[in-house]
Amino acid sequence: MNKPKVLIADSMSGMALKVFEERGIEAVQPGKLSVEELHDMIGEFAGMAVRSATKVTPELLAHATKLKVVGRAGIGVDNIDVPACTKQGVVVMNTPFGNAITTAEHTMGMMLALARHIPQANQSTQASKWEKSRFMGIELTGKLLGLIGAGNIGSIVAQKAIGYGLKVQAYDPFLTEERADKLGVRKVDLDELLKTSDIISLHVPKTPDTTKIIDATALNKMKKGSMVINCARGGLIDEAALFVALQSGHLRGAALDVYEVEPAKDNPLFKLDNIICTPHLGASTTEAQEKVAVQIAEQISDYVLNDAISNALNAPSLSGEEAKLLKPYLQLGQKLGSFIGQLTKDPLKSLTITYGGELIGTNTTPLTTQITQALLEHHSSFVNAVNAREVAKDRNIALTEAFNEGKDEYPCRISVAIETESSKRSICGTLIQNQPRVIDVKGIALESKLGEHMLYITNRDVPGVIGSIGNTASQCGINIANLHLGRAESGGNAIALLEIDATPEQSALDQLRAQPDITGASYLHFPLS
């Protein structure tokens, strides 16, 4: 059996290569590659580990025919086209915690350096000057630090800053009062933070909402003599506006580790003497680089070998406990989605999935994705758990999740309903002894397991139909293993689900459809997992 292959495209701790080898994965680390070289070789790899140098673009993905996962050894994924990966069904992972302490420590180092002019004083002293009066500093104790973003890194900065005697306030839409109390910070809105903070430090990702969150307007609101630090992502601060604020003396100083354009060369900010600049060193410690290398290698290995997902940006993550709990429900969802997908030939308008019973309160996101994938697999040439929702969106399929908290005779229930331009269809299922069962089709109750080979027959509820089905099956060499029946009402619409031993001939389906009172006959295939 061939080992799965992973490409380590950027410079990375040797621990990554060791992890892959220990997990039975063939890892290749060729060193710096040109774009053309990368395009030529990427087609043979199931996984790729990158840092910030390699650009994962649609052009690269067009050559990556076997690629299942891209792993970023670090937090930022500016170099990865996540939507393009999603469309191609490639999981994008990062390591959001591996360099958190290192980045927080760099932020604190920048804060101390700003307060005491350490880089400038060092340069002056080594130039044989002795300018004590020039480098008068300020104490951090008692100053008010404003954090824009109080997530993983921001919360560590808060903890360390409090240890230095600073008071801390934070603006973060996702920060609860309870969490703020636990961190020992005061939750404020952005306007108050700008107007009252002595020092502002940014700890948010770069998104449309946060790009240039510190612009000219924000800088003008800041206290005269305050300072700003950015060790998060380039582009959070409008650098042209920052230049004006620093040159005018409105800001005492600034410290940047990240820039709008990297590598940063000939940046006008470098001409100022009240700014400290470092070359994106936030994660650059031996410990952090080893941590993120090991973490991304483990995450990629888990996915390539076992389909386990963690720290993904475009797919739901599942803990081991959740995966174990949801496995039988995922099997049920796959069968229900496939059932409807095989019967529906027209373009879909909407898909509604309703959960009930013991599924209320559980993580149903992977279930919805599984059902959507199973349904669309019969309508799209390439769909998987990563891009299923994106494919549905591209096809203008309205996807709705709902929950029914009412009492039910079954311990759990998943209902799947679709609508096309010309019809509606629905199916419900449950688990009985942890095995998938269909319990309702088009509002008609019945109870049936779904074997590998199934016949789905619709008919009028009149005498003789079941005998006709049996006789026709016998004449066509179809062996019936199980038969399950349901009807709306006496003399009304009825259905039959038959488990059979093998794929029937098309002629057999034609003969069944030709029988009086049989209105439809379809073969359904559910591959054994």
C-alpha positions, 0 to 999 in steps of 0.5 A: 500500500502506497503511503500518502504524501505531504509536501512541506513547501516552506522552511519549517522545524525538522520536527514536522518531518519527524512527525509525518514519518512517525505517522507513516506519511511520506513527507517531502521537504525540497527547499525553496521552490519556484512557482513553476516547480511547485505547479509541476510537483503538487499533483502527487500530494494529498497534503501541503504544509506551508508558512507564509512564503508559499502562495496557495492560489487558484492557479496552484490548486488547478494542478493539485488534483490529489490535494485534500488539505493545506496546513498553515504552521501559524495563524495568518492565512493571508497567503492562502486563497481559502474560498478557492480551496473550499470550492475545490474541497481542500481543507485549510487548517492553521495553528491558532495557539502554537505561537500565542505566547511568543506573539504576546511576549513580543507585544510586551517587548514592544511596549517596554521598548516604546516606553523607554526608547530602548532601540534608539538609546541603544543605537545612540550609546553604541555610536559613543553618545551619552544622551540621557536627557534625550531618552526620558521614558514613561512608567507602564504602571498605572497606564491604561492599555486598550486591547482591540481584540481579546481572543487567545493572544489578546487575553495573554497580553492582558494577563502579562500587562496586569502583571506589569501594573497596567490597567486594561480595557478591551474592545471585542464584539465577542467578549462577554462580560463574564469573560472580561471579569475573568480576564480582569479587564473592562469591556468598552466600545471602540470609541471609548477605547480610542479616547481613553487609552494610553497605549493601544495594542491590536490583536484581531485578524485582518477582515473587511471589518478590521482592515484599517480599523485604525485610520485617520479618524481613529488616530485623531480620537486617540489621546495626545501622547498615546502609543499604538502597537500592532503585532497582529496583521498588516493593514489594520493601521492606515500607515499613511495616517499613522505617519501624519500622527507620529510626525505631528507629535499627536502620538508619542510613538508606535511599534509595528511588527507587521505592515501593509506590504511585506517584506517592508522596504523603503516604508516612509515610516522608517524615516521617523525616530518615534517608531519601532519596527521589526520584520514580522518577528511575532512568532519567531522563537525557537519554541513557537516554530517547533510548536506550530510545526509539530501541531500542523504535522499532527493535524494534517496527519490526522486528516490524511489518515483518519479524516479527523479535522481540527483548527479548520477555517473552512470545515467544521472541527470535530473532537474525538468525543464528538466524532464518536458520538456523531458517527451513527448519525452521520451514517444516517444522514448520509443515507437520507441525503443519498436517498433523496439525491438519487430520486431527484432529477430536477435542479434543487431550489431548497433543502431543509433539515430538521433535527429532533429528539436527542439531537437537540443541543448537539453539534449538528453542523457536521450532520448538515454538511454530510446530508448536503454532500450526500444529496449533491453527490448525485448532482455535481461531479465533485463535492465533498464535506469541505465544499458541499455548502459552497456548492449549494450556495453556488447553485442558489439552493436555500439551505435551512437548519431547523429544530423540533423540540416536541415529543417524538415516539423515536429517540431521535429524528432527522427530517430532510425535505427538498423542493424543486421547480416541479415537486417536493420530496421528504424523508425522515430517519432515526437510529434503532440499536444505533443502525439507520432506519427510514421511518417516513417517506413523503409523509407515509410512515414505514420502518425500513433499514437501507441495504446496499441494493434497494428498490423504491416503488410507489403504487396505488393501495389496491389488492394485488399490487404486492403479488404483482411486484413479487411475480415480476421480481421472480421473473426477472431473477430479483431475490427480495431479502426484505420488504417494507410497506407503507400507505397514506390511507386505504386505497390511497398512495402507497410505497414499498421499499425492497432490499434486494441482493444485487443491481437489477437490470434496466429491463426489470425496472421497466417491467415493474413500471409497466404493471397496473397500479404501480406509479414508479420504480427506482433502484437505489444504491447505498455503498457499504461503508 
